[in-house]
Amino acid sequence: MQRLKLTLAILKPDVYAQPIHHKRILKLIQKEGFIVANETVASWNQQQAKAFYKEHDGKFFQQRLVEFMSSGEFHAMVLAHKTEDAITKWRGLLGFTKCYKARHQNPTSIRAMYGLSDTRNAGHGSDSLESFVKEYEIIFPGWDPQQWATEFQETSG
């Protein structure tokens, strides 16, 4: 059986605060063939958000991002996909980070439809396997993706 590929997806506070948008995105995720392997609704203080976005230390937008991500609840998920690279597929579904660019070059992407600005851009997606591992360990400490994949494949035949 083919190995499931995983990625981390976050629906940011701007989307989570809008139940209609949130539901539409969840339906889109399902329609695109993703399986939710793990999920949580969480909130961060500024210290936690800064630790998550540590790779952006010193960049002009980091403080704005930290403040936004600590402004309310968000929906974090580990998404699995059976047939495609989950990281690439999720990032493609999200669209460009800059919402303006997404609206012009990929108008059916999540960020084009629901993003408000470069910071309030509806979602986050891991950009590599290394980032996925680091990020899921922060949000889902103690969760074992190998164990989940084994159990999932056993129950789904």
Helices and strands as residue ranges (DSSP letters): E 5-11, H 13-16, H 19-31, E 34-42, H 46-52, G 54-56, H 62-69, E 74-81, H 86-94, H 99-105, H 110-114, E 123-125, H 129-139, H 145-156
